[in-house]
Structures are given as C-alpha cells and as structure tokens.
Amino acid sequence: MANIKSAKKRIKVIAKKTMRNKMIKSATKTSIKKVISAASNGNKEEAKACLVAAVRTIDKACSKGVYHKNNASRKKSRLYKLVNKMA
C-alpha cells in the first residue's frame, strides 16, 4: 500500500481511468458483435446500420486513447470486409 500522498492519488486516478477504458471497450465490443450477428443472419440492411454505429464507437475509442490507431483501423477494416462480402 502506498504511503506517499501523490502515490495514493495516482492509485485513485488509475482506477478511474481503468473503469472508463473498460466501459468504452465493452461498448465497442458490443457494437462489433451486433454487426457480426446481423451479418451471420444475412440481414444486410441491419448489418449496414450496425456497421455505422460500430465504426463510430471504434473511432471514439481510438480518439480517447483506448485503442491504438492501427488496431482501430484493423477492426474497422474487418467489419467493412464482412459487410461488403454479403452481396
């Protein structure tokens, strides 16, 4: 356990940031799963609508520093490829 005041504060700040990152990652994963399930059901219109929402959440997570830009780009690319293959 930390004894120094600044170290105690860092523990609080890190816990808060970890919780925020976990919430953002969870929301992103949920939106990605919605796209995948819509695509696997063969519902192209729903998949496209979910894709827009998923890309938005991925971009937000990237801008907040939760995901690296290349990681976010890879996730978006895989989703676009999945939806575009449904022709």
Phi, psi and omega in degrees: 000142182287143177254332184278142185299317181293326178291323177296319178296318180300322179298317179296315183295317181296320179298320180294317180293322179297318179296317179297314180297322180295320178296317181294317179296320180296316179296321179295314180298321179297317181292326177293318180296326178296320178295314183296318181292322178295322179292321181289333176281348179085013180269094187291322181296315179293322179297319179294319179295318179291329179296317179300315180294320181293318179297322179296316180292325178294317179296320178296317180297322179293318182292333178274356176088012179285319177244147172289152185298325179289324177295315178297318180297320179295317179299315180295318181299317180295322179291316178301317181297319180297315183287320181291335180285349184284007184299000000 
